[in-house]
Amino acid sequence: MSKRAVLEVIALDVEDAVAAQAGGADRLELVTDMAADGLTPSAGTVRAIRGAVDISLRVMLRLADGFAAGDVDRLVGVAGEMRGAGAEEFVLGFLDAGGGVDLDAVERVVGALDGCRWTFHRAIDRAADRDALRKQLDGLPGLDTYLTAGAAEGVDAGLPTLLCEARRRGEPGYEQQLLVGGGLRLDHVPVLLDAGVDGFHIGGAARPEGWDGAVSAEAVARWRGVLGG
């Protein structure tokens, strides 16, 4: 491999963040309420985590379960609040009722980020047309990553799609890093690395006791070892 693969770990609080960094994580995704698949954390949590670790943080911008944007004015306000709390990187993604990208909502929120880097998250796995979504988002400022399992059901179902998209890296709409997550297991890693995938995202896999337990530095270190670096 030409460069070390990125390992991103979901963190809910300072304890998670410190353990993830100790285990070798490169970046954290900050969320709250995993019962709703991850919503925007409080500004206080973001501030505390930013003060506790020195690795990159990406903060979720999502106010309710599902992939509709909801109150875009409120989202824009929350984005500003998170920036005020020290956030410099973000995670977002909104679909319309037909499964197309809600371009107006995405553009308005991205406008509030003022050039900050961001990930379009697993809303892509629910999109009616993944390729069309990527083409529509192409060129938006700051978009450097797609978090995806390749399918709504997870990596087991989405692996062929992931391998196909990895091969297209560099084409219009495919310049961004592929960050694979969603039912990702260690046994998926070798074939993904062979395909050139260099981004991996884990949540439950970093928590031996499940979502009620904290991130384990040892579990993160095991992933870091398999990914190299």
C-alpha positions, 0 to 999 in steps of 0.5 A: 500500500502506498499510504496508511489506510484511514481508520475512523471510529464512532465516538459518543463521549470523551471516554470513547474518543480517548480510547479510540485515539489510544488504539490508533484511530486516525479520525472520529465521527462524533454522534449521539443517539445510535438508536436513531443511527447517529444524530448531532451531538451537543456543542458541549460534547464536541468541545470536550472531545476536541479538548481531550484528543488531537486527532481529526473529528467529523461531527454529524449534522443530522437532527432526526432519524431517517434521511430527510433534511427536516428543518434546514434553517435549524441545520444551518444554525446547528452547523454554525454552533458546531463550528463555534464549538471547534468542529472543522470537519462534518458528516451529512447527507439528505435524500428527498422522498423519491430517493434522490439527493436533496441538493437544495438542503445539502447546498445550504448546509455546505454553504454554512460550512464555508469550505470545511471538509465533509463526508456524505454518509450512508444516505447514499446506500438508500439512494435510488441511483448512487451514480446520479447522486455522486454526479450531482454532488460532484464539485461541491466545496469540501466534499472529500469522502463517501461513507458507504457499505455499498448497500442498505443491508451492509457490507456483506450485500454491498461488497460488489458495489464497493469493489466496482466503485473503488475501481472508478476512483478518479472518474468524475463523481468518484474522486472522493475517498471511499470510507467503508462502514456498516456491518464491516468486519475484519474478514472484509478488510483484505479484499477491500485493501486489495481493491485499493480502498483506503478508508474504514469506519467502525462503530459496534466493532470497536465496542466488545460490550455493544453500544451500551459499553465504551470503545475499547482501545484494544479492539481499535488496535486490532483493526489498526494492526490489520489495516497496517500502520 
